[in-house]
Amino acid sequence: MKVRIAPSILSANFARLGEEVREAVAAGVEIIHIDVMDGHFVPNITVGPLVVEALKPLAREMGFVLDVHLMIEHPERYIESFAQAGADWLTVHVEACPHLHRVIQQIRSSGVKAGVTLNPATPLSMLDEILSEVDLVLVMSVNPGFGGQSYIPSSTAKIARLKRTLEERALSHVEIEVDGGIAPATAGEVAKAGATILVAGSAVFNSKASISDNIKALEFAILQGTA
């Protein structure tokens, strides 16, 4: 499965959001990652359905996926709002969903691909009963809430174990997404372990180089790691 980069708008310049997303997609990006935080499940507040709705016309024009990661309490209350706003994928946290199977069914019934997320300290065993129901698993490689954090090294072994589990259960079509500390120094290692989608925020949207050059640097690291 192709390894793809999903820039996170958490680190983008919101005064130029449309322009920066357009530049990333022009550089070959197929997925834009939107982190939704409520100030309760994680210690930060970010965006809501209106930002997804604002990006949807651009997504239709340029053909990219709106990947919405709900880091919120009671995500079932907002599934319909984000689906109607234009989310293509909706991912919820195991830790926030006591009735996870029901929430995944709710996402699917709204016509959106369904994902499930694990925090760094949450074991893969929490996915045993839901893996066959989802389109993607998002492995958090930092504790969620803020951009620019350092990659947690133990995440690599966790990604590799997840890949083996998916292969053993004939679920290799399920995407493995990894979010947190993704940069040229870590992208190759993460891709080699089995990740198919790498979420990168500050490694893409920063003032050190152009968005296009930053994406090329990540792609080169992935190529080196998976060669």
C-alpha positions in Angstrom: 0.0 0.0 0.0 1.3 3.5 -0.9 2.6 5.6 1.9 0.9 9.0 1.9 1.5 12.3 3.8 -1.4 14.0 5.4 -0.6 17.6 6.4 -2.3 18.7 9.6 -3.8 22.2 9.4 -3.2 22.5 13.2 0.2 24.0 12.3 -1.0 26.0 9.2 -1.4 29.8 9.1 -5.2 30.2 9.4 -5.0 33.6 7.8 -3.8 31.8 4.6 -5.4 28.4 5.2 -6.9 28.0 1.7 -3.6 29.0 0.0 -1.5 26.7 2.2 -3.8 23.8 1.6 -3.8 24.5 -2.1 0.1 24.6 -2.1 0.3 21.3 -0.2 -2.1 19.5 -2.6 -0.3 21.0 -5.6 2.8 19.3 -4.2 1.1 15.9 -4.5 -0.8 15.6 -1.2 -4.0 13.6 -1.3 -5.2 13.9 2.3 -5.6 17.0 4.5 -5.8 16.2 8.3 -8.1 18.2 10.5 -7.6 18.0 14.3 -10.7 18.7 16.3 -10.1 19.4 20.0 -12.7 20.4 22.6 -10.6 21.5 25.6 -11.9 18.5 27.7 -10.7 15.3 26.1 -7.4 17.1 25.3 -6.1 20.3 26.8 -6.6 22.5 23.7 -9.4 23.9 21.6 -9.2 24.0 17.8 -11.8 24.0 15.0 -15.3 22.7 14.3 -17.5 21.8 11.4 -17.4 25.3 9.9 -13.7 24.9 8.9 -14.4 21.5 7.3 -17.3 23.1 5.4 -15.0 26.0 4.3 -12.4 23.5 2.9 -15.0 21.2 1.2 -15.3 23.3 -2.1 -11.5 23.3 -2.4 -11.4 19.5 -1.7 -14.0 19.0 -4.5 -12.0 21.2 -6.9 -8.6 19.6 -6.2 -9.7 16.1 -5.3 -8.2 15.6 -1.8 -9.7 13.8 1.2 -10.8 15.7 4.3 -9.5 13.5 7.2 -11.2 14.6 10.4 -9.7 13.4 13.8 -12.2 14.0 16.6 -10.2 14.4 19.9 -13.4 15.2 21.8 -15.7 13.8 24.5 -19.0 12.4 23.3 -18.1 12.3 19.6 -21.4 10.7 18.8 -23.1 14.1 19.3 -21.1 15.6 16.4 -20.8 12.9 13.8 -23.7 14.1 11.7 -22.5 17.7 11.9 -19.0 16.8 10.6 -20.4 14.5 7.9 -22.8 17.1 6.6 -19.9 19.7 6.7 -18.0 17.5 4.2 -15.7 15.1 6.2 -14.6 12.1 4.1 -13.1 10.2 7.0 -14.0 10.5 10.7 -11.8 9.1 13.4 -12.8 8.7 17.1 -10.8 7.7 20.1 -11.2 4.4 21.8 -10.8 6.2 25.1 -13.7 8.6 24.4 -16.2 5.9 23.3 -17.7 3.5 25.8 -20.0 2.3 23.0 -17.4 2.3 20.3 -19.2 -0.2 17.9 -22.3 2.0 17.9 -20.2 5.1 17.1 -18.5 3.3 14.2 -21.8 2.3 12.9 -23.1 5.9 13.2 -20.1 7.1 11.1 -20.7 4.5 8.4 -24.4 5.2 8.3 -23.6 8.9 7.6 -21.7 7.9 4.5 -18.2 8.5 5.8 -15.2 6.2 6.2 -14.6 5.2 9.9 -11.4 5.3 11.9 -10.4 4.6 15.4 -7.6 6.1 17.4 -5.3 5.0 20.3 -3.4 7.2 22.6 0.2 6.3 23.2 -0.5 4.4 26.5 -3.5 2.6 25.2 -2.7 -1.0 24.2 -3.6 -2.5 20.8 -5.7 -5.1 22.5 -8.4 -2.4 22.9 -9.0 -2.8 19.1 -9.6 -6.6 19.1 -13.4 -6.4 18.7 -13.5 -3.4 16.3 -10.7 -3.9 13.8 -12.9 -5.6 11.2 -15.4 -2.7 11.3 -13.0 0.2 10.5 -11.2 1.7 7.5 -8.3 3.0 9.4 -6.5 2.9 12.7 -4.7 6.1 13.9 -1.8 5.5 16.2 -1.0 8.5 18.3 2.8 8.8 18.6 2.6 11.8 21.0 0.0 12.6 23.7 -2.7 14.5 21.8 -3.4 18.1 22.4 -0.6 20.2 20.9 1.4 20.3 17.7 5.2 20.2 17.5 5.8 17.5 20.1 8.6 14.9 19.8 7.9 11.4 18.6 7.5 8.7 21.3 10.1 6.0 20.2 8.0 3.0 21.5 5.4 3.9 18.9 7.5 2.2 16.2 7.1 -1.3 17.7 3.4 -0.6 18.3 2.9 0.2 14.6 4.8 -2.9 13.6 2.6 -5.1 15.9 -0.6 -3.5 14.4 0.6 -4.3 10.9 1.2 -7.9 11.8 -2.2 -8.2 13.4 -3.9 -6.8 10.4 -2.1 -9.2 8.1 -2.9 -12.2 10.3 -6.6 -11.2 10.3 -6.7 -10.6 6.5 -7.3 -6.9 7.1 -4.4 -5.5 5.2 -6.8 -3.0 3.5 -7.1 -1.1 6.8 -4.9 2.0 6.7 -2.4 2.6 9.5 -2.2 6.3 10.2 0.4 7.8 12.6 0.2 11.2 14.1 2.8 12.9 16.2 6.4 14.0 15.8 6.5 13.1 12.1 9.5 14.8 10.5 12.2 13.8 8.1 14.1 12.2 11.0 11.2 9.9 11.9 9.2 9.4 8.7 11.3 6.6 7.3 11.2 4.6 10.5 7.4 5.0 10.8 6.8 4.0 7.2 9.1 1.0 7.5 7.2 -0.2 10.5 4.0 -0.3 8.4 2.3 3.1 8.5 0.5 4.0 5.3 -0.5 7.5 6.2 1.8 9.9 8.0 0.2 13.0 9.6 2.7 15.9 9.7 1.9 19.4 10.9 4.9 21.5 11.9 7.1 19.5 9.5 5.0 20.8 6.6 3.7 24.2 7.7 6.7 26.2 8.9 8.8 29.1 7.8 12.1 27.2 7.4 11.3 26.1 3.8 8.4 26.1 1.4 5.5 23.7 1.9 6.5 21.9 -1.3 10.1 21.5 -0.2 9.0 20.2 3.2 6.8 17.6 1.6 9.6 16.6 -0.7 11.9 16.1 2.3 9.3 13.9 4.0 8.8 11.9 0.8 12.5 11.4 0.5 12.7 10.1 4.1 9.9 7.7 3.4 11.6 6.4 0.3 14.9 5.9 2.2 13.1 4.1 5.0 11.2 1.7 2.8 13.8 1.1 0.2 
